[in-house]
Amino acid sequence: MGMIRVLIVDDSPFIRLALKKVLSQDGEIEVVGEAGNGKEAIREAERLKPDVITLDINMPVMDGLSALEEIVKVCPDCGVLMVSALTKEGAEETIEALNKGAVDFITKPSDYQELFNFREEIIAKVKAVYGAKRGKEKRITEPKAGPAVKEPEGDKVRQQRGFSIHPCVAIGISTGGPQTLSRVLPSIPSDFPSPILIAIHMPDTFTATFARHLDALTKIPVKEAEEGEIIEGGKIYISKGRIHMTVTGTKERARVRYIKDDSYIYKPSVDLLFESVAKVYGSDAIGVVMTGMGNDGSRGIVAIKRAGGVTVAEDPSTAVLWAMPENAIKTGAIDHVVPKERLPSLLADLVMRTAHR
């Protein structure tokens, strides 16, 4: 792989210098340019054609959102990583940016020490954005599905198995998650009888805003899950950020339980959510791994499979970033590999039938 060429866009000279220093410490990244506002960003994006642009949202002359709309036109192969304030306003603007073509975001550090503490995450996200834009060029191996099978047609799915109750659907998703869920969840039908629990790697100041954004798009209610609340069918629950959402109780009366555990890299942990759903729901669990970097969810998908549940992975070729579904597939514990566009129909086929009580 050649050097990843990065353009840094921020109105703060301090942030530009700090980001340049952090990114330049990685031997695979080269900072090729800087810009102090959106207009400069568009000009430099068109001139330099960088691989990745770190794009601040709030800037004078032209803000990041306005610049983004032009950048995707003049440099469609540029992967954009938004730099967002850790506020409610920042959350709304970031989610809008992700829906307009940005691949991912990082939160703006308050000082250099904070930026340095997150240097590994920043470098990893720059590489992830590059990988998402380059797709299979950066793939080392094609995914091996093991015993996993492609999506069967509806009637075959219905004949395949029965659930004792309406099952619980648990989804794990990361990089590319906001835009993917914004496109997939609106196709879930209004009479969908099961609960859907979602662990997405997001800051805690973003998740409530993201849940409201999804709620405006979907046919069934979406909310940020509250500690201790009873999980109801026909609702979508988004985990709070920077803490782990798990399920406790019985399958007939399951509740949300948040736990803190810093031993997990990703917060909320998809593995912890899946393992708790497997424990509570057993064979009435459906686990779904979608776009994201890393391998979060792979261990949890094995737990759901061992409990007798149904396991699903997004087809890595349709994922913004293939690593999470690809790693799940490599476990050999995935029942269905589906393009993201087919996921709502598969879930409907699996759960929308008379439950065997």
Secondary structure, 3 states (H helix, E strand, C coil): CCCEEEEEECCCHHHHHHHHHHHHCCCCEEEEEEECCHHHHHHHHHHHCCCEEEEECCCCCCCHHHHHHHHHHHCCCCEEEEEECCCHHHHHHHHHHHHCCCCEEEECCCCHHHHHHCHHHHHHHHHHHHHHHHHHHHCCCCCCCCCCEECCCHHHHHHHCCCCCCCEEEEEECCCHHHHHHHHHHHCCCCCCCCEEEEECCCCCCHHHHHHHHHCCCCCCEEECCCCCECCCCCEEECCCCCEEEEEEECCEEEEEEECCCCCCCCCCHHHHHHHHHHHHHHHEEEEECCCCCCCCHHHHHHHHHCCCEEEEECHHHCCCCHHHHHHHHCCCCCEEECHHHHHHHHHHHHCCCCCC
